[in-house]
Amino acid sequence: MPRIVRDKVGEAVIFTVKSTDRETINEWLKQARMVIGGCDENGKRVRIVHDLRRSSVLAATPRMEDEARFQRDTFKDAAGRVAIVMDRTVTTHLIQHMINTAERDHPRITYKLFYDLTAALDWVLEN
């Protein structure tokens, strides 16, 4: 059973990922695709927060990089903001590098790393 929680606050969707097992990662990425695809089709701004503080996300990094490329190629007209919330650790710089690459490759979606969920949600909901 996937260990992911999906909440909605205003126009923002918050994904709380609690595990990096294959089933959870697959479900998380599938749901994120549906949100981005729905925004793309309806002309709405993407407003997503990925709360990864309860997971060992580095185990899923290669899969996340592949997914970022897929989303860039599939949802070319999508625009908005995606916040990633993580615990402050030594390995966070690897995720920051991935975020920088995703943002460069998809200039209509701004990605940003946060260490605080409230700050991430406030940023996603701006504009």
Secondary structure, DSSP 8 states (H G I E B T S, - for coil): ---EEEEEETTEEEEEE---SHHHHHHHHHHHHHHHHHHHHHT--EEEEEE-TTS-GGGGHHHHHHHHHHHHHH-TT--EEEEEE----TTHHHHHHHHHHHHHH-TTEEEEEES-HHHHHHHHH--
